[in-house]
Amino acid sequence: MALFFLTPGRLEAPAIAVQPGAGLNTIMLPTAVAVLIRPDDSVVLVDAGFSRAEMDDPRAHLGRVRHMILRIHGDGSQSIVAQLERKGITADRVRTIVATHLHFDHIGAFVDFPNAEIVATDKEFASARSRGEW
């Protein structure tokens, strides 16, 4: 087995989003994805980062309001799927994405891995379903 980490860009967000009372100044949040290559050559990701499409055109994929508040720094060439392709790992080898939580910066790239099962807690899935599409 092999384990390594990749970083698919960064997210610029209001500091108050991660630290109550911090104000409206912005902070940069790195995104990290763990990549585990299993003995059967399948791949497990812990989180997945932003999708290639989100990184190439954030406004179109995140919506105007979310794009005004949250800024993705990077482009599709920094997406996890693109980085894995450069390492010779095709998207179809990713069979499992373990989501620490279901925020778009952690799981947006699930669309880049059509063969992957997303694993998260029941509580996380219930919370995401209760919020609808947004």
N, C-alpha and C positions, 0 to 999 in steps of 0.2 A: 504494500500500500504506500501511497505517497500523499502528503498533505502540504499544501502551500496556500498563500493568501494573495488576493488580487484587490486592487482598488479601482472601482469604476467611477472616477470623478469625485467631485465634492458637492455638497449642498450648502448654499448660503441661505441662512434663515434668521429671522429676528431672534435675538438672544432670549427673549421672553418665552419662546417656544420650548426651551430646554431648562430655563432657570427662572421660575416665577419671580416677578419684580425686577427683572434685569433690564427692562426698558426695550426700546425699539432699535437700538444699535444691532447690527448684524454680526453673525459669527459664521465661520466656515466649519462645516462638519464633514470629516472624511467618511467615506463608505468603505467598509471592508467585507470581503466575501471569502470564506474558507472553501477550498476545493480539495476534495478527497477522492483519489483514484483508487478504486477497490481492486482486489485481486482478479475479479472477472472483467476488468477493464471498464466497468461502468463508473459513472461519476456522480458524486453527491456534492451538492453545494449547501453551505450554511449561509442563508440569505442569498440574494441574487443581484442586488443593486438595481439601477435604473435599466430600462430596456434600451436597445439600440435606437429605436424610434424616439423614445423620450429624450435621449441625449442629443439626437440630431435635430429635433424640433420640439423643444419643451413646451412652448406655448400651445401648439396644436394638440399635444397629448395630455397636458396637465390642466388646460383651460386657462383663460385670461386672468381670472382672479388669483388662482393658485400660483400662476407664473409670476404675477406681480409681487407676491409675498415671498415665494421660495424660488431661488435661482439655482439651476443645475450648472456646474462648471465642468466642462468636458464635452466631448462629442462622441458619436457612435463608435469611433475607432477605439475609445476607451471602455466601451461596454464590456461586460464579462463575456458575452458570446464572441465578440471580436477578439478579445485577448486569448480566449481558449482556442479559437481558430488559428491564431498565430502560433500556438503551441502544438498544433496538430490534433486538437481535441474537438471533434464535431459536436454540434448541439444535440444530436440524437443520442449521444452517449450519456448525457445528463439524465438520470433516471429519478433522482430525488432532490427536492429542494426543501431543506429544513428551515422554516421561517421562524426567526426569533420573535418577530411580530409582523403584522401585516401592513405596515406603512409602505407607501409606494417606493421609497428609497431603499427598502429592504427586499421588496418582492415584485417590483415593477417589471423586472426582466423575465418573469415566469412565461411571458408570451414568446420569448426567444427560445424556449426549451419545450417544444410540444410533447415530448415523450415523458416529461417529468411529472411526478406526483408531488404535490405540495403537502408538507407535514407541518402542522402547527397544533396548538392546544385547542380543545373544543371551545374554551372561553374566547380565544382570539377569533376563531371563525364566527362564533355567535355575535361578537361585537362588530365584526366587519359586515356581516349580513344585516344587522340592525341599522346600519348607516346608509344602506342603499348604494347607489352607484358612486356618489361623491366620495 
